[in-house]
């Protein structure tokens, strides 16, 4: 909520607008220089563009994150300790939320005191009941882990299916150089188009620049 108050400040909104205008003016100037370079010295500009188009594969970088790790043996080895932590921790939390929860204090702690009081109280109470429900599930999980380990193993095998995001996103990071190929075939025409677009961008945000300062 403090972030919303900060964004509502006129000085902050003015600063953001000024930063956006400067950003697009810098981008427009860079486009203008690139377009003129394509017209004046196409070969050198295309060599520079080719050097900048380096492909960095996220699939290779994220490969270790996609390797499944089976922790069932460790869980079963220390299942009584984990069960005690789940049951005692869940029971303590549920007891505290039932007996000592203060809606007003929760509203202040979460920074909800800047909105409608009824809505703030409703959000705080909703969070309370969600936490109580989650900790009640933790108690059930602890009891099952202690006395019904086979049921827990079956549930874990059913819910712990490995879904590879690498397989789902295969080909998403492939380079597509169709535009670059067209620019390489017609560098001066592409440079002229880029110059026109850059001039439109610079003139548009240049007019805004005068209004904001």
HUZI-V145972 format. One record per pair of residues at least 24 apart in sequence whose C-alpha atoms are under 10 Angstrom apart, sorted by the first residue. I is the first residue (numbers start at 1). J is the second residue. If there is no record, write none. Layout:
{{I & J} {I & J}}
This chain:
{{1 & 110} {1 & 111} {1 & 112} {1 & 113} {1 & 114} {1 & 115} {2 & 111} {2 & 112} {2 & 114} {4 & 114} {5 & 114} {14 & 212} {14 & 213} {15 & 212} {17 & 208} {17 & 209} {17 & 212} {18 & 205} {18 & 208} {18 & 209} {18 & 211} {18 & 212} {18 & 213} {20 & 205} {20 & 209} {21 & 202} {21 & 204} {21 & 205} {21 & 206} {21 & 207} {21 & 208} {21 & 209} {21 & 212} {22 & 202} {22 & 205} {22 & 206} {22 & 208} {22 & 209} {23 & 205} {24 & 198} {24 & 201} {24 & 202} {24 & 204} {24 & 205} {24 & 206} {25 & 198} {25 & 199} {25 & 201} {25 & 202} {25 & 203} {25 & 204} {25 & 205} {25 & 206} {25 & 209} {26 & 201} {26 & 202} {27 & 198} {27 & 201} {27 & 202} {28 & 194} {28 & 195} {28 & 197} {28 & 198} {28 & 199} {28 & 200} {28 & 201} {28 & 202} {28 & 203} {28 & 205} {29 & 195} {29 & 198} {29 & 199} {29 & 201} {29 & 202} {30 & 198} {31 & 191} {31 & 194} {31 & 195} {31 & 196} {31 & 197} {31 & 198} {31 & 199} {31 & 201} {31 & 202} {32 & 191} {32 & 192} {32 & 193} {32 & 194} {32 & 195} {32 & 196} {32 & 197} {32 & 198} {32 & 199} {32 & 201} {32 & 202} {33 & 191} {33 & 194} {33 & 195} {33 & 198} {34 & 191} {34 & 194} {34 & 195} {34 & 198} {35 & 187} {35 & 188} {35 & 189} {35 & 190} {35 & 191} {35 & 192} {35 & 193} {35 & 194} {35 & 195} {35 & 196} {35 & 197} {35 & 198} {36 & 188} {36 & 190} {36 & 191} {36 & 192} {36 & 194} {36 & 195} {37 & 187} {37 & 188} {37 & 191} {37 & 195} {38 & 183} {38 & 184} {38 & 186} {38 & 187} {38 & 188} {38 & 189} {38 & 190} {38 & 191} {38 & 192} {38 & 194} {38 & 195} {39 & 186} {39 & 187} {39 & 188} {39 & 189} {39 & 190} {39 & 191} {39 & 192} {39 & 195} {40 & 187} {40 & 188} {40 & 191} {41 & 187} {41 & 188} {42 & 183} {42 & 184} {42 & 186} {42 & 187} {42 & 188} {42 & 191} {43 & 184} {43 & 187} {45 & 184} {45 & 187} {46 & 180} {46 & 183} {46 & 184} {46 & 187} {47 & 184} {49 & 180} {49 & 184} {50 & 180} {50 & 184} {53 & 175} {53 & 177} {53 & 180} {54 & 175} {55 & 173} {55 & 174} {55 & 175} {56 & 173} {56 & 174} {56 & 175} {57 & 173} {57 & 174} {57 & 175} {58 & 166} {58 & 172} {58 & 173} {59 & 165} {59 & 166} {59 & 167} {59 & 169} {59 & 170} {59 & 171} {59 & 172} {59 & 173} {60 & 166} {62 & 165} {62 & 166} {63 & 166} {65 & 164} {65 & 166} {66 & 162} {66 & 163} {66 & 164} {66 & 165} {66 & 166} {66 & 167} {67 & 162} {67 & 164} {68 & 160} {68 & 161} {68 & 162} {68 & 163} {68 & 164} {69 & 162} {70 & 160} {72 & 152} {72 & 153} {72 & 156} {72 & 157} {75 & 145} {75 & 149} {75 & 153} {76 & 145} {76 & 146} {76 & 149} {76 & 150} {76 & 152} {76 & 153} {78 & 145} {78 & 146} {79 & 142} {79 & 144} {79 & 145} {79 & 146} {79 & 147} {79 & 149} {80 & 142} {80 & 143} {80 & 145} {80 & 146} {80 & 147} {81 & 142} {81 & 145} {81 & 146} {82 & 141} {82 & 142} {82 & 145} {82 & 146} {83 & 138} {83 & 139} {83 & 140} {83 & 141} {83 & 142} {83 & 143} {83 & 144} {83 & 145} {83 & 146} {83 & 147} {84 & 139} {84 & 142} {84 & 143} {84 & 145} {84 & 146} {85 & 138} {85 & 139} {85 & 142} {86 & 135} {86 & 136} {86 & 137} {86 & 138} {86 & 139} {86 & 140} {86 & 141} {86 & 142} {86 & 143} {86 & 145} {87 & 135} {87 & 136} {87 & 137} {87 & 138} {87 & 139} {87 & 140} {87 & 141} {87 & 142} {87 & 143} {87 & 146} {88 & 138} {88 & 139} {88 & 142} {89 & 135} {89 & 138} {89 & 139} {89 & 142} {90 & 131} {90 & 132} {90 & 133} {90 & 134} {90 & 135} {90 & 136} {90 & 137} {90 & 138} {90 & 139} {90 & 140} {90 & 142} {91 & 132} {91 & 135} {91 & 136} {91 & 138} {91 & 139} {92 & 135} {93 & 131} {93 & 132} {93 & 134} {93 & 135} {93 & 136} {94 & 128} {94 & 129} {94 & 131} {94 & 132} {94 & 133} {94 & 134} {94 & 135} {94 & 136} {94 & 139} {95 & 132} {96 & 132} {97 & 128} {97 & 129} {97 & 131} {97 & 132} {98 & 128} {98 & 129} {98 & 132} {101 & 125} {101 & 128} {102 & 128} {103 & 128}}
